């Protein structure tokens, strides 16, 4: 299996199947699987987050009484307290 690692120096390609030490080859395969699984989870969480934000925005648009008008003085005071 050939994988590409992108870092500050550019892209470097590695062939995991060429690793002679079986333990290191297995460890590399496990790490590749973990990185792949984490990438899927990150993508799913991003999708879910964007969906919930959009649903919240639509819900709040339907409730005009919940909208708060901010004037410039209040927002400056709030940011100074933080």
N, C-alpha and C positions, 0 to 999 in steps of 0.2 A: 504494500500500500504506500503510495507516494503522497506526502502531505507537504503543504507550503506554510511556512511560518513567516509572518510579516512583522518586522520590527524597525527600529530607527535606521538600521543599515540597509534596509530593503527587504526583498523576499528571498528566502532560502528554501530550497526543496530538499526533502529527506525521503529515503526509501526505507520504511520500517522493516520490510521483508529482508533487507540486506544486513540487518543487525545479527551478528554471529551468536552472541550470548542469548540463549533462549529466554532466560528470566527477564533480561532487559527488553527483548522484543515483545514479550507478553505484557510487561509493564507499560511499554509505549502504546500498545494496542488498547489497554485499559484506559490510559489517559486520553487517548483520542476519542474513545467512546464517551467518557465523562464530559469532555469538552463539547462533543456533539449534543449530548443530552442537555447540558446547561444552555447551549445556544437555543435549543427548542423551547426550553422553559422561559428564557428571557424573551423570546419572540411572542410566546403565548401571553406572558404577563403584560408586555407592551400593548398587545392587541386588546386584552381585557381592560387595561387601564384607559386606553383611548375610547373604548366603547362605553365604559361607565361615565367618563367625563362628558361624552356627547349626550348620553341619556340624562345626566344631571342637568346639563345646560338646557335641554329641551324641556325638562320638568320645570326648571326655574323660570324659563320664558313664559310658561303657562300660569305662573303665579306672580303677576306684577306687584302684588302687595309685599312681596318679599324683597323687592329691589330697594337698595339703600343708596340714596344720593350722597355723594361725597363732595365736600368742597375742598379747595386746595389747602386751606389753613389746617383742617383736621388731618389730612394725609401727611403733611409736613410734621405735625406734632407726633403722630403715631410713629413715623420713621425715626424721629429723634429719640424717642423713648426706648427703641429697640437696641 
